[in-house]
Structures are given as C-alpha cells and as structure tokens.
Amino acid sequence: MQIRPIASTDATFDAWYDVHIQAYTADYPHGPRYTLSELRVLRTGRADYDVKLWLAEEAGRAVGAAGLALPLRDNLTLAEPEIWVRPDARRQGIGTALLQTVTQASVDAGRTSQLSFLEGPTQSPETAGTHFAEHHGFTRRITEIARVQRPPFDLDAIAKAEEDARPYASGYELVTWKDRVPDEHVDELARLEGRLSTDAPLGELDYEAEVWDAARIRSSEERAALMERREWGAMAVAPDGSLAGLTRVSLSEHSDDAGFQDSTVVDPAHRGHRLGLLLKAANFRQLLDDRPGVQAIWTWNADSNAHMISINETLGYRVEGWTAGYQRPLP
C-alpha cells in the first residue's frame, strides 16, 4: 500500500472524494453530504485553516483517504483529522496507517491534541468510525443531535409560534440578508460568531474561543460562493444598534435537496426575548420565498442544549442522526 499527499486541486481528489463518500454512506446512508465540487473547496487551505490531504492506494486503486485541518488563528494546539476507508477494504490496517501519517503531521505542526467529528443515523449509535476512534485512544467528548425539517412544512404552527413570541421582542428589529452581510453589521456579526464558538455547549471538548473579524466573515462568504452555495441570514438589532442575535442557512445553487442550518446565537445580554425562534422563523420564511422546493433543512444541537432543541422542535425539526466529537491528547 502507498500513502501519498495530494491537493484538492489535483485530479486525484476525485478518487479521494469517492473513498470519502463510499465510507460515509456505509456508516450514514441517508445523512446530509457535500458534493465533490463543494468538498473540493472546503478541503482547500485558507487564511484561518491549513488543510493537508493524503490518498492511500493499493495496486493502483484508491482504498483510503485522510485529511488534516490545522487552525491558524485560534486553537493553535489542535489538529482536526479525518480518516476514511473504502468499506470493502476495512480491517486491513489502512485506517491505522493513515492515522499514523496524519498524527505525525499533527506533531510536526506543533499540535498537542486531535479532534475528529463522526456522524451516524439515530438507529446506529455506534459505527465503524466510532469503533476505530475508540480503539486508537479517542474519547467521546460531546454528542450533538441532528434534526431535519422536511415538507410539508407546518407554516400555520410556525406563524402561531411567531405571534406568541413577538410581544417578548418589543424594541428589536429583525433584519434579513442574502449571501453578504450588510457592511454596517459585519463587525457585530463577527463578534457574535466568536461568542457562538464557546457559548454553545462544548461538553468535555478542549476547545478555545474562535477569533472572528470582518475579514473572516467575508472570507467565509467568498468560500460559500466558490462552493456555489447560497446563504440566507437573519439578525436581531437591539435598540442601541448592537446585534442581539443571528441565524444563517445555506443551500446549493443547483439543488433543493439539503439546506444546512449554520450559526444560530443570541447574545446572553438579550436572552429571554424569544429572539432565537423569531430569527429562525423569519429566515425560514425568506428561504421558502426564494426556494419553495427545498426538501430538507438540517440542524445540529448538543444533546444538553434543551432551549435550542425546544425551538427547533417547535419549528418542525425531527431527530434523524447524531454527530460525536472525539478527542485525544498527543504525546
């Protein structure tokens, strides 16, 4: 077996993606996924992350794929590996060899811990990925529950929830946008994104607050455009002009199959005003105005985040899977 480094811009990335998608589908048959072109963009390095990729081949056939993300602006002791092995090539030492390669690169980069996120369906709390991680000394530090909202959407129930919530948010203005955050709000939105990285429940993860600024917001928007994904957002503006909360959803320009609910956060100083529900409902409505054929919107919450779970269930989200954060120290 040969393991060699590749880049997302190489023709061999097609083979990397094929291994990834075959392995992912084996563990999570109906889970949400990125397309080849989308993942090619995500696996390209950027200002806030360095990304390294490897392909494992046997007799000229791609059998394994690995990636390593290295944060460059925060969490500078952390490495984020991913290991994929084609289902018919598992239990042959390929994953272990790839992990050794990725771990050496992590150590060479001065990192002292590794964090990997694994996914699976509700009916399978354990997968080949979780067994592999635990065998190699990773421990589960957090579990997030995946929920999905599908048509027919209960718009009357959502409207009723908004009506009940609106009196609690007197004085707040809800502002929606598409693709690009308005210039006058970008600095405040970056502040909230930074809060989200640690305000959301982290379980037992060893994870520092992320560093966000206007440049990082604009970079993320440019990346979404390269992925050919549209973004819809809503923000709550407080009476003093500061941002009290935000939410965002993304959806491919070319497919209505899977929308991803991204950031949702309310500043602690403004909680108790039902802003989370109002923001998500307003953003959902503008998404449906533009893309009435959307087939699914996925969202993820820590299993301990009872408040956001309650909001999502009110809006019609139902459990369909999980994401687990596995972490281990490096010597």
N, C-alpha and C positions, 0 to 999 in steps of 0.2 A: 504493500500500500504506500502511496505517495501523498504527502500533505504539502500543498504549496500555497503561498499567499497570492491573492488576486485582488482586483479592484472592482468596484461596482460599475465602472465604465468598460471593463473587459467583456469580450464576447462570452467568456466562461461564466459570467454572472448568471446567464440563463440556466446553466446547469446547477449553480448554487441555489437559485430560486426553486428549481424543480425538486431538489432534495428537501429544501425547507418546506415546500407546500405538501409534498408527499408525507413527510413526517408529521407536520401539523395536522393534516387531515386524518391521519391514522389515530391521533390522540383526541381530536376535537372535530368530528366530521362535519358539523353544521355551525362551527364557530365563525365569527367575522374574520376577514382576512384582507390583506392588501394585495393588489395586482403586482405583476412583475415590474411594470414601469413605476408604480408608486414606491415599491420597496427599493428599487434601484436608487431613487432619490434619497430615501431615508437612510440607506446604507452608504451614503457619501458623506465624507467628513465636512465639518462646518466650524464656524468660529467657536462655538461653545462645546463641541464634541469632536474628538478624533475617532475615526472608525477604521478598524482593521478586519480583513476577511481572509478566510482560508477555505480551500476545497480539498477534500480527501478523495483520491481516485484509486481504483483497483482494476488493473487490466484495461485501462482507458475509460472506465465507467465511473461517473461521479457517485459516490456512496455516502459521503458525509460533507457537512458544511458547518462552518463556525464563524462567529462574528465577535468582535470586542469593541465596545464603546467606552471611551475614556473621557469623562467630563473635564473640561478645560477652564471653566470659570468658577466652579464650586465643587464640593465633594472630590477634592483632588487626591484623596487616598482611596477612592473607589474605582473598581473596574466592573464593567457590566458585560458578562459573556453570554453567548447563546450557542448551543450545540444542537445540531440536527443530524440524524442518521436515517437513511432510507429504511423503511420498515423491513424489507427482506434482507437487510444487511446488519440488523441489530444483533447484539450479544456476540460480537466478533472482535471487540476491543477498539472499534473505530472511534466511538464516542470518547473513550478514555484517552486515546492518543490525541484527539483534537483538544480535549480539555487540558492535557499536559502542555500542548503548544500554546493555547490561549493563556494558561496560567504563567508560563514563562514570560510571555509578552506583558502580562499584568505586572509581574515583579520587576521586569526591566523598565517599566514606566513608573516605578516607584509606588505602586498601589499596594495597600495592605489589606484590602478585603474585596470580595467579589459578590455581586448581587445579580440574580437572574430571576426573571418573571416567567412563570409557566402557566398554561391555561388548560382548561378541560371542561367537559359538559357536566351538568348537575348530577346526572346519574352515575358518573365515574369520578369519585373524589380523589382517586389516585390514577396516575398514568405512567407510561414508560419514562416520561421525563421526571416525574417526582421521585420514582424509584432510583433513577440514575443520580439525581441530585443528592438524595439522602445517602446513597452508597458512597458518595465522594465527600461527605462531611458538611454538606449544606444543610441548614435547618430552616424550617418554615417560620418566617418572622411576621408575616401578615397574610390574611386571606381577604380578597375582595370578591364580592358577588357581582356577576354580570347579569344585567337585566336588559330586556329588549321590549320595545314598543312596536306593534305591528298594526296594520289596518285590519278591520275597520276601527278607526280611532273614535273614542267616545268624546266628541267635541263638546257635547252638551255638559257632560260631567266636568270637563276642564273649564268651561266657561263659568259653571256654578262655583267651582273652587276659586277661580279668579275673583268673582263677585264677592265671595265671603272674605277673601284676603285683602281686597283693595282698601277698606277703611283703616287697616293697620299701617298702611304705607302712605298716609297723607303727607304731602310735602316732598315726596320723592318723585323724580321724573324718570320714566323708563325710555331709554334711547336704544334703537336698534341700528345695526350696520351690517354691511356685507363685504367680505373679503379684506377690507382695510380699515383698521380702527381710525376714527377721526383724529386728526392731529392734536386737537385741543384736549383729548383724553388719553393719549398714548402713554404719557408718563405715569398717570394714576393707574392705568390698567396694568402697566408693568409692576407697579407696587403691589397690586392685588395678586398677580401671578406669583410673585415672590412669596407672599403670605400663604398661598394655596399649597406650596411645596411642603410646608410644615404644619399648617393649620388642619389640613385633612389628617385623619387618623393614620399613624405610621406603624401601629402595632409595636413590634420589637425591632424594627429596622434601625440600623445605624446609618442615619441619613441627615445631612445638613441642609439648611435653607438654601434654595437656589438663588442665584444672582440674576435678576431681570432688570432690564432697562429698555428704553425705546428702541435701541438698535437690535436687541434680541427679539422684540415683538415684530419689528419689520423683517428681520431675517426669517422668522417662523412664517410670516405671510408669504414671503418670496418662495420658501420651500413648498408651501401648500400650492402655490401657483405652478411650480415646476412639477408637482405631483398631479396636476390637473384636478385638484380638489377645490370645491367652492367652500367658503366658510360664512356662516350666519352667526351674528352675535347680538347680545342684548346687555345693556348696563343700566344700573340704577344710579342716578346722580342725586346726591344728598342736597339739602337746602343750601349748604355752604359751598357747593360746587365740586366737592370731592366725590370720588366714586365709592359707592357703598357696596356694590356687588356686580358680578358679571357672570355670563354663561356663553358658551360657544358650541356650535355643532358644525361638523364638516361632512361633505358628501361629494362623491366623484362627479365630475362634469359629465361623464359618459354613462353612468349607471345609477338607478334608483335603489339598488339592492341593499346597501348598508351605509347608513349615516352613523357617525361616531360622535357621541356627546363628549366634548372635551371639558375644558375648565368650567367649573361652577364654584364660586366662592362668594361669601358675604363677609364683609369686614366685621370683626367682633363688636365694634362700637355701634353697628347698625342692625344687629340681630334682634329678632322679636317683632319684625315688621312684615313678615311673610314674603320677604323680597326674593328668596330662593324660588318659591313656587311661582311668583309673578314673573320673574325673569325667564324661567324655563317655559312657561306657558306662552309668553309674548314671542319668544324666539321660535318656539314650535309653530306658532301661527304664521310667522313670516316665512319660515321654511316651507310650510304647506302651500302658501300663496305662490311661491316660485316653483316648487316641485311637488305637486299634488299626488304624484305617483309613487312617492317614497314608500319602500316596502319594509324597512326596519330602521330603528334608531337604537344603538347600543349605548349603554352607560355602565359604569363600574363604581362601586362604593365599598369601602371597608365594611366588613360584617358588623363592626361596632358602631357605625355611623347611622344610628337609628333615625335621626332627624331627616337626613337627606334621603334615606330609604323610604320614609313615610311620604315625602314629597313625590318621589318617583312613582310609588305605587298609586298615589292619588292621580297622577297623570297617565296611568295605564301601563306602566312598565311591569314586566313579569320575569321571574328568575329563569335563566337559561344556561348558566355556567358559572365559572369561578376563575379567578387569577390569583396565584400564590407567589409571594415574594420569598425567594430562598437566598440566604446569605451565608458566607463563611469567611473566617479570617484567613489571611495568607501568612506564611511563616516569614 
